[in-house]
Amino acid sequence: MSNQTYNQYWIDSNKELADQLEYESPKDALMTPKDREAAFQHLAVLYVRYIQVFRKLEMAYDQIVHPQKRRLLKDVVIATIGRILEIKSKMVELELSDFLDLSDILVDMKLTPDDLRLPIPKFFVEERHEAIQKHSALLESLSAKQMGFGEALPPFPPLKLSEAIRIIQINERGRQGRLRAKYMADIKLQAQREKELDQNEEEMEVNTAAIQIQKVYKGYKARQHFKKMMHEEMTFLGMTTVMRDLKNNPVLKADNNRNRRKLIQQQFEEEYQQSLVNTREKIMKVEGPDMKESLQDSFRQWYMEYKRVNSKFPDFPADRVWADPNFKFELTADGQIPAAQGDPDGSGGDSAGNSKPGTAASGGKKGKKGKSAKGGKEAKPAKGKGGKDAKKGGKGAEEEDDPDKFKFDDSKYIADIKAERSAFADKWLKKDESENFAQKHDQDIVKNEKRREVEAEIKGQVMEVLKEELKNLKMAVDREKAGKSRKGKKGKKGKGKKGGKKGGKKGGKGKKEKDMTANRTMESLVEELVQTGILQKYPPVLLSDFRGEFNVLGTSTSKVPMIKPSMGELQRVVSEYCILPMGLDPEIPVPAITSALMYGPKGTGKSMLINAVASELGAWLFNLTPKNTAGQFVGKAATAKMLHMVFKVAKANAPAIVYIDNVEMIFAKKVPKDDTSDPKRIKKDLLKAMKALKPEMRVLVLGVSNKPWDGDVKTMVPPFNKHLPVPRPDYASRNGLWNYFIAARIPNAVKDINVSLLTRMSDGLSAGQISLACERALTNRRLKLLRLRPITTNELVEQILNMTPFDKDDDKPFWDFHEKTSLVKKRTAMLTAPDDEEGGKDKKKKDAKKPKKK
């Protein structure tokens, strides 16, 4: 697609953001949601709309090559991500569930479930490409261990010796039988040919032979023409797959186009950076002296005019006043200094407090008796009328404090989106770019920005000189008048020093955490963690590789105490909790977590999700699985040192992920005797380290378990911020998985296979088992025989029947454990509370109707 297309995406997204902002704060008070259900519906619509805007903005930012537009567009993308996460946090607060059913809202907005998928911004990895490459090279040089996908089953189960011998015998006998049959068939064919030659000794006439050849050839051509017409018709109706040339493959073309645009982005960015340096140097050299001279002339004219009118020199403006880009040295008509913004008295005193004798910093008896005394008197009436108003306000607040009424908090990101929209409208919306077809940087904007930057720098340098100049003039006048001003100044300085000493003492009080590895370099810590197998490399996996569909049968007003997630919903929740907050800068305040617990049956994709989170972020991965650390760092001191090293290196190289498989064994009440890894030894130090984590550190602890009930619920659940069940795939997800795994091996064979039958028969199988069934049926040897013998549905059904049978009670322990998590408990209490209250009221009425016994 062209530059104009992506620019139009940006324009359309800005219009949609304007509609969003209007919907966020309706002008009519009656339209504002008041109860919990209406508030959730309001937030859900906002949430879905923001996701659609974010999808367009992310695509536009990824493809636009204009360096200045990309900077503004990135701010819009980040603000939109922040708003999405804020709204999701509010929705979870209302519904008390991390998983939400939004199918009815999608129907109302005429959207598909796939429109709810959150794309992962590609700049999370692209902007850290060099750092990620260095980390990968470091792990390769140190021969780091590879993290696997959990305990994967082998493609084929191991055979006994007798079974292997029997299989070899069957294949060998079959091979000999095929050779014998082929030999006998060749003998019969040769005999038949000799017999035909003996019967047809007379030569066929030329005309008869020509007619026979024509019949065969015309029939062949007619059949080919019919097949071509049939294929064209079926292709037009969309009832067959079209074999395209790889060179004309649209997906391949799109990838090549994206790679080309990335190179152009890099080239234009380098040109823009060079232009910034050159333009700044040119402005500093050409316009800098004039700026400096103009500032000095206006300053001298200003204080001379003030002295002529007021017979004294003015106070130098405060730093916050002259730092304003619009500041000018000017006087009012009566020769006074105009009032600055936020300074109603017009004093505009400097930072040293020379024009504010009533402040504590200036000291002096006059200040205490003067303005501070007045300030005290002025404060008293506030207890009168203000106090009454406060009481009235208090009553009003009590009346408005309705527990069912939901209150919306002010969002920082709404203001950011408004500011970025106005910046877009001022700079780019109406700008004529007909001559900038290549979308290179705008030199006029660069000049204006660098001119302001140079002006601010020169102003900072000149103002210090001018401040000293005015100070020297005042001192010269004071010396001429003579007085006791020097003593007063000494007294003030003495008091200032005392205050400084006290402040220094207070600042000195503070305990720092003891660093166990203070005498070691970061490189040595990384090397030791790699050698012990804790710091690992991982295979590149995208979150989109975690295949799953959304549940379209639920409603947003569901009253079920426990909402069971679909695989598509789980994928979105993982991106919201584990990827998007971790990919943003630490200075950006978004709702974030520091730990999450994933639990589910084997083969459902828990380890794959860990790899996907790490790959999408380009994060460092630390494996603290008990089996991985067994036999290393033995003893309490060594274990504490190990945890300290892991979290120290993780914080220094954020984003980082600390992965713990079989986490239930760390919190188990009793460890099995056959487990020699001593998993409970890291429990105390792990809880301490997890408690010290903060979202801005960008270190995420991910625990994984396939038997969470083996751990002590009271100690295992609270340390983790989020508890995410990883379920078996439902019907829609299984259908998508079968299509994906079969098409990955045989692209054109899906139409010949009854995928619906496979989906129904694989009810209860995990995603790993479905992948394993395809791997066993579609081996390399079987793929070579496809031209002779096409794949059939029965071959895949046979592999399904060989899988371990599924019992519906197998999943019950997982959902029983999920019911014990804090959020599900709160939701259950919230849904049952109204019934309990109504029941209590009915009981009271019945008790009141009953006659009292005498």
N, C-alpha and C positions, 0 to 999 in steps of 0.2 A: 504493500500500500504506500501511498505517497505522503509527503510532508503535510499536504493540505488535509488529508484524511485524519491524521493524528491531531492536528491543530483543531479540527472540527470536533473531535472527541473531547478536547479540553473545553471548547466553547459550550458544548452540550452539557458537560459535567458542571460547569459553572451555573448554567441555567437551572439544572436540577438541584444544585446546592442552594440557590436562592429560594426555590420552592421548599426545600427542607427547612431552611431557617424560618420561613414564614409559618410552616406547619409546627415547628418546635415551640413558637411563642405566638399563639393565635391572638388576634386583636380583641375578639369577642370573649369576654370572661366566661360566658356560658359554654364555650367550646373547650375550656380547660378541663381535663379529666379530674374527677374528685375522689372516686373510690379506687380500690386496688385493681379491680378487673378492668375498668376503663383506662387506668394508667398503664396497665400491661399492654392492652390493645394499642394504645398510643405509642408506646415504646417499641412494640413489635413492628409496627408499620415503619417507624423511623429506622429501625435496625435493618429491615429488608431493603429499604430505599438507599440507605447509606452503603450497603454492600454493593448495590448496582452501580452507584457512583464510584465507589472505590475500584471496582473492576475496570471501568473505563479509564480512570485516572492512572492506575498502575500500568495499563497497556500503553497509554499515551506517554508516560514518563519513560518507559522502557525503550520507546522507539523514536521520540523526538530528539533531533540532533542539535538544536539551537542551545548553546551553553547557558545563556541568561534565562531562557524560558525554563530550562530544566531545574534551575535553582528555585525559582518560584513554585514550579509544579511539585517539586519534592516537598516543600513546606506544606502544600495543600494535601498531598498524599499522607504525610505524617499526621496532620491535623485530623484527617478523615479516619485514619487508623485509631487515633486516640479517642475520637468520638464514638466509634464502633465499640471499642472496649469499655468505655464508660457506660454506654447504653446496655451492653450485655451484663455488666456488673449490676446495674439497676434492675434489669429483668430477673437476674438470679436472686437479688434481694427480695423481689416481690413474690416470685413463684417458688423460691427455695429449692431450685433444681438447676443443675448445670446443663441439663438436656431439655430442650423445648420443642414442642410440636407446633409448627407454623404452617401446616398444610392449608388450612382454611384461608389464611391471609394470602398465601401464594395464589390460591384460586381466585380470590377477590381482585388481586393485582394482575391476574393473567400471566403468571410466571411459572416456570418449570422448577422442579426441585434442584436441578443443576445450577440454577441462578443463585442458590444459597451458598455455593462453594466459595470459600475465601481464597483468592490467589495469594501466594507468598511473594512479596516484593523481591525482585531479582537483585535489587541493589544491596540487600543484606549481605550477599556473598560477593558481588562484583566490586563493591567499594573496599572490600578487605581481601581482594584477590591475591595481592603480593604476600600479605601476612599468612594467608591460608597455604599458599604454595611453600613458603618457608617452613611452616609447621609440618607439612607433609614430607618435605625433604628431610627435615630433622628426624622424624619418626622412621623414615626409610633408612637413613644412615645409622640409626641406633638399633635397627632390626626389631621394631616394635611389634608386639603381638597383634593379631587381627581379631577384632570382635566379630563373633558369629551371630547367627539368628537363633539364639537359644539352643536347646537340645533338639536339632532337626532329625527327623527319621530318615534312614537310608532309603534310596529309591526302591530297592528290592530287599526283602528280609533275608537274613542269612539262611543257608540251606544246610541240612545234615549231609553227611557223606553218602549215605544210601540214596537220598533223594537226588543228589548231584549225579551219581552214577546212573540212576534210572533215566534222568533227562538226557544224558549223553547217549545212552543206548537207544532211546527213542529217536533222537535226531539222526544218529548214524544209520539205523535201519531205514528211516524215511529217506535219507540221501541215497542209499543203495537201491531202494525201490524206485525212486524217481529216475535214476540212471538206467535201470533195467527197462522201465516203461518207455523211456525215450528211445532206447536202442531198438525195441520191438516195434515202436511206431515208425521209425525210419525204415525198417525192413519192409513193413506192410506198404508204405508209401512208394518205395522203389518198385515193388512187385506190381502195384496198381498202374504206375507209369509205363512199365514195360508192356502190360496187357493192352493199354490204350494205344500204344504205338503199333502193336501188331494188328489191331482192328482197323485203324485209320491209315492204311498204307497209301491210299490214293490222296494226292494233294488237293487241298481245298481251292476252289476257284477264287480269283483275286477279288471279284465283286462281292462275293459272299463274305469273304474275310473282312473287306473294308466296311461293309454294312454292320457286321458284328462288332468291330472296333468302335464305330460311330455310336452304336447303341450304348455301349459301356461308358464311353467318354461323356456323351450327352447326359446320361443318367447321373454320372458323378458331378458334372457342372450344375445340374438342376438341384441336386441335394445340397451342394455348397451354397448356392444362391439362396435357397430356402432357409438354411441355417443362419446365414448372414442377416436376412430380413427378420427372422424370428428373434435373433439376438438384439438387433436394433430396436425392435418394438418393446422387448422386455426391459432393455436399458432405459428407454424413454419412460416406461411406466415405473421405473425404479424397482423392478422385481428381480434384478440380477446384479452381481458385482462386475465392475468393469476393470479389466486388466489394463492398467495404464503403464506407459513407458516411464521408467524411473526418472528420466530427464524432465518429463512433464508432470511429475508428481507434485501436486500443490503443497503438500506438507513439506516436502524437501525444498521446494522453492521458497516457502515462507521462512524456513530455517536459514537458508543461504542469504535471504534478504535481511534477516535480523542480524546475522553475523557481519554482513556488509555495513549495516547502519551502526553497529557497535564500533567498527573501525573508524567510521566517519565521526562518531561521537568523540572518540579519543583524540582524533586529529584536530577537531574544532575546539576541544577543551584546551589542548596545548597552545593553539593559536590565541585563545582567549586569555590564558594565563600570561602569555608573553605580552599581549597587548596591555594588560593591566600594569605590568612593570614599566613598559616603555612610556605609556601615557602618563603615569605618575611622575616619572623622572622628567618628562618634557614639561609638565605643568609646574613642577617644583622649580625647574630651571628658568622657565620663561615668565610665568605669572607669580612665582613665589616672592621675589623682591618687591613687586608692586603691592601684593597683599600685605606684606609686612609694613611697608611704608605707609599705606593707607590707614592701617590699624593704628599705628603710632600717631599719625597726624590727627585722626579723629579723637583719640584719647586725650591728647594735649589740648586740643580745642575745647573738649568737653570740660576738663577740670579748670581751665582758665575762665571759661564762661561761668561755671558754677562759683568760682572764687569772686568773680566780678559782681555777681548778684548777691551772694550770701556772705561775702567777706571771710570765707574760710574754705579750706580744701575739702572735697567730698570724701566719703569713705569708699574704698575700692569695692566693687560689686563682689558678692559671694561667688564661690566657684560654681555652684549650681545655676547661678544666674547667667554668668558670661559663657558657660559651656553650652547654652542654648544656641543652636545654629542661627536663629533669627535675632540674636542679641545685637544691639547697636548702642554706641555711646551717644545718648541724646538727653535733652532736658525738656520739661514742659514749658508752657508759655510764661509761667511765673518764675522760671529758673530753678525748678525742683526736679529731683530724679523721679521719673515715672515709676509707678508701682509695678513690681515684677509679679509674675504668676505665682500664686501661693504666698505672696508677701504684701498684704493689704495696706500696711503702714508706709510702704514705699521706702523703707530704710535700706534694703538691699545690702546689708552688712556683709563683711568678708567672713571667711571661715574661722578666723581667730576670735570673732565675737567683739571687735572694737566698737561697733555701733549698737551693741546690745548690753548695756551696763547692768541690766537687771537679771541677767542669766547667772547660773551658778558658776559657769566657767570664768566669767570676768571677776567675780568676787566683789569686795568693797562694801562698806556700810551703806552707802547711798543706794546701791542697788537693792539691798535687803529692805530698806525702809520705803523705797520708792515704788517701783513698778511691781515688785513681788507682793508688796502689801496691797496694792490695788488689785492685783490678780486674786489675792485672797478674798477681798470684799466682793469681787465680781463672781466668785465661785459660790457665794452663799445663796443668791437668788435662785440658782439652779436647783436648790433643794425645795424651793417654793413651788412656782408654777411647773417647773420641770418635774418636780417630784409628783405633782398631781397627774401630769400627763403620763409620767411613767407608770403610775398606778392604773390609770385608765388603759394604757397600753397593755399592762399586765393582765387586766380583766379580759381585754379583747383577745390577747394571745391565748388565754385559757379557754375562751369560747371557741377559738379557731383550732385549738389543739385536739382535733378529732382523730382518734386512732385509725379510722377507716379511710381518712383523707390522705392521699399520697402527696408529698411535697417534692417538687423538682429542685435540684440544686443547680446553681449557676455553673456552667462549664467553661473552662479556660479555652477549650478548643472551638467553641462557637465564636468567641471573639477572634481567634486566630483565623478561622475560615472567613469571617467577615473582612478582616484586614487583608487577607490574601486575595479575596474577590475584588476588593476595591483597587488593590495594586494591579491586578490583571486588567481591570477595566481602564485604569489610567495609562498603563504602559502598552498593552498589547491588543486590546479588543478592537480599537479603531485605527490601529497603526497600519499604514500602507506598506506592505512587504512585497510588492510586485517586482521590485528590483533585487530582492534578496531571495532568489529562488533556491539557492543552496542552503539557506538557513544558517548563515554564519552569524557571529556576534554583532551587535549594534554598537558602532563606535561612538555615536552621540551619547548613548546611555553610559558608556564607559567613561567618557570625558566628564560628564556631570557628576558621576559618583566619585571619581578620583579628585575632581576639583573640590568637592565638599570635604573629602578626606584630607587633602592638603591644607585647606583652610583651617580645619580643626587642629591639625598638627602645628601649623604656624601660629595659630591663636594660642595654643597651649604654651609654646615657647615664648612668644612675645608678652603674654599676660604676666608671666613671672617677672620679666624685666620691668614692665610697667608698674607692677605692684611695688617693687623695690624703689622705683623712681618716685612714686607718690609717697611712699613711706619716708624717704630721705627728705622730700620737700616739707612734710609735716614736722619732722624732727628739726629741720633748720628753722622753721617758724617758731617752734616751741622753745628752742634755745634762745631765740631773740627775746621772746616774752619772759623767759625765766620763770621758774616755779618749782613746785614740789612734785612734779609729775614723775620724776625718776624713782622716788621712794615708793610711790604707789605701784609703779610697774614692778619693782623688785618684790613687793609683797605679793603681787599677783603671781609672779613666776614661782615664788616659794610654795604658794598653795597648789599651784599646778603640779609641781614636782611631787608633793605629798600624795596627791590623788593618783599620780602615775605609779608611785611605789605601792599604794594599796592595790591598785589594779593588777600590778605585776604579781603581788602575793596571791591574789585570788586566782589569777590565771595559772599560777604554778600548781594549784591543787587539782589533781586529776590522775587517776590510775590507768596505766596502759597495760594491755594484755601482754604477758610474757611471750617473747618470740623464742621458741626452742631451737630455731635454725638461723639465729641472727648472724652467726659467723660463716655462713655458707652462701655461695652465689646461687642465683636462680638457675643457671645452666647445670650446676651439679645436682640440684634437686630434681630437675626435669630428667636428667640422665638416670638417676637412681629409680625414679618412678617408672621409667620405660623398662629398665633392666629387671625390675620386680614384676613387670606385667600389669601394672595398675594403669598407667597412661597408655592407651591403645589407639590404633588406627581403625577405621571402620569403612565398610564399602559404601560408595555413594548411592543413596536411595532418596528419591523424591517423595514428598507426602502424597502426591497424586498417584504414586504406585500402590498406595494402600487403597485398594479398590473396595468400594461400598456404595450403596444407594440409601436414599432417605426413606423414612416411613411416611407414606402419604395418606394413611388411614387415621392418623390422630388429629386432634383439634387443639387450638391454643387455649381453650377453656377447660381442659381436662382436669378432672378432680381425683385422678388416681394418685395415691400416696407415693408410689415409686414409678417414675417414668423410665422404662427400659430403652436405652439408646439404640439407634440403628448404626451401622458402620459409617454411613455418610455423616450422621450427626456427630459421632465420635471424632471423625477426621476434622470437622470444623472446630470442635471444642479444643482439640489438641493444638490447632493453629492459633486459637485465641488465647490460650493459657500458656503454652510452652514456646511458641515461635515468635509471634508478633511483638509481645513485650520485650523479649530477649534481644530482638534484632534492632530495636531503637536505641538511641543514645541514652546513657544513664541520666542525663539532665532532663529528659522528657518524662514528666510524671504521668504514668498511665497505671490503671489497675493491673497489678502483677502479682505473681506467686513466686515462692522460692522452693516449693517441693510439691510433688504429686505422686500418688500411688495408683498404679495400674494393675488390675487383677482380672483373670479370666482363664478359660481352659487352654490347654496346650494347642499350639498351632493357630491361634486366633490373630496373631500379628503384633504381640506386645514388643518383642525385640525389634521388629521391623519399624515400629513407631519410634523407638529410641534412636535407631539409625537415621530415620527420616528427619527427626528434630535436629540431630547433630549435623546432618548434611545440609539442611536448609539454612542453618546458621553459620556453618563453617566452624563449629565449636570444638573445643578440646574435650575429649571423652576420658573420664576416669572410671575404672571398673573396680568397685569395692565389693563385688560378690564374694561371700565367704569362701567358696571353693577356690576363687582366684587368688585370695590372699592367704590361704592356708599354708602354714609352715614358714611364713615370713613375718618379720617384726614381732617376734615372740616376747611376751612379757608386757606388763601394764605400761611401763615407760615407753617401750618401743611401739606399742599400739597407739598410744597418745601422739607420739612423734609422727607416725604414719598418717593419722588423720590430720594433724597440723600441716604436714607437708602437702597433702592433697588439696586442702582448702586454701592454703597460701598460694600455691601455684595456680589454682583455679581462679582466684580473685585477681591475680596479676595478669591473667591471660583470658579475660572474659571476652565473649560469652563462653561458658564452660558447663559441662554436664557431668554430674556424679551419678553413675548408674549402679544400682544394687539389684541383682537378680536373687530370687528366693529370699526376699527381704523378711518373710514371715519367720525364718529361722533365727534372725537377730532378736526378734521380740517373742520367741517361743517360750512358753512356761517350762517346757522340758525338752531338751535336745535328745534325739534318738542316739542310742549307744553306738550305732554303726557310723555316725557322722563324726569324723575326726578333724573337721575344719575349725571347731570351736567358734561358731558364728556369734555368740553373745559377747565376745570380748570387746567388740567395737561399739557396743550399744551406748554406753555412757558418754564416750567422747563424740560419737556421731550425733546424739541428741543435743549436746552442748554446741557443736558446730552448726547444726541446723538452726538452732535457736538464735545464733548470732548472725545468721544471714539476713540481708536486706535486699529488697528488689533492685535497688540501684547498683548492687554488686554484680548482677547478671550471672549468678551461679545458681543452677537448678539441680535439685536432688530428685532423681526419678527412681522410685522403687517399683519392682515388678514381682508378681507372685502368681502362681497357679494353684496354690493351696492357702489362701489368706486366713482360713479358719484355724490353721495350725498355730498362728501367732496369738498373743494376748491382745484382744481387741482394745482394752482400756489403755494400753501403752503404745500400740502400733498405729491406731487411727489418729490421735490428736497431733502428732508431730507433722503430719502431711497436710498441706493447705487444701488440696483437692484429691478426691477419690473417684477414679474413672474406671468403671467396669468395661472390659473389652469382650463383647458378646460374640456368640456364633452368628454367622451371616443368616439373614432372613431370606425369604423367597427371592425378592428383587436383587439382593446382593449376590446370592448364589447364581442367579441367571447371568448377571454381569461377569462374575468370576469365571464361569464355564466359557462364555464367549471370549473373554480376554485370554485365558490360558490356551484354548484351542487355536484361536487366531494367531497367537504368538508363535505357534509351531507350524500350523497349516492355515495360511490366511484365507484360502478359497474353500476350505472344507466345512466351514461352519454351516453353510446353507444345506449341506447334505446330512447333517446330524440333528437329531431330535433333542435340542437343548432343553426344551420344556420338560421332557421325560427325565433327563439327567437332573434337572433342578428339583423335581419332585422326589426323585429317589435319593438324592443326597441331603435330604432334610436331617439336620443334626450334625452334619460333617463341618469341620472347621475349614477356614480358607486354606490352611496348610495341607489338609487332607485332600481337598479338591485339586490343589496343585500337584500333590503326589500322585493322584490317580491319573492325571494327564501325563505326567512324566513317565509313569510305568507303562501306559498304553502307547504313547507316541515316542518310542525310543528311536535312536538314530537308524537302526536297522529297519524298523517299521517304516520310517519316512522314505527310505530308499525304494521300498516296494510299493509306494503309493500309485505309481503309473500302472503297475500290473494288478494291484488289488486295493481299491479305495478304502479309506477308513469307514467303519460302520459304528452305529450307536452301541451295538452289543459289546464291542470291545471295551468301551468305556464303562458300560453297565457292569461288566465282569469285574473291573477293578473296584467299582463301588461296593460290590458284594463281598470282595475280599477285605474291605476295611473293617475295623472293629465296630460292632453294632453300637448304636447310640441309644441311651436310655434318657428319657426326659427328666428323670430324677437326678441325673448327673449335674445339671446346672443349678439345682435347688440350693446347694450350699453357697454358691457364689451370690445368689440374690438374697439369701438369708444374711450373709455378711454385709452386703450392700445396705440392707435395712438398718444395720447397726451404725452406719456412718452418721455424722452429726447433721448434715444437710437433710438427709432423708427423715431423720427423727424430727427435725424442726418442721418439715413439710407435713408430716403425719399429724403432728400436734396442731398445726395451723388448720388443717382440713377437718379435724375432729372437734376443735374447740367450739365452733358455732353450734354443733349438735349437742354438745355437753351443756352449753349455756341454755339452749331451748329446753333441753330435758330438765335442767335445774329449775327453770321458770315454771314449767308444767307441774313439777313436783310441789313447788311452793303453793300454786293455785289449788291443787288437790288437798294439800294439808290444810289450807284455809277453809275449804268447803266442809271438811270433816267436822262433825259436832264434837265439842270437847266433852270428855267423860267427867262426870261428877264424882 
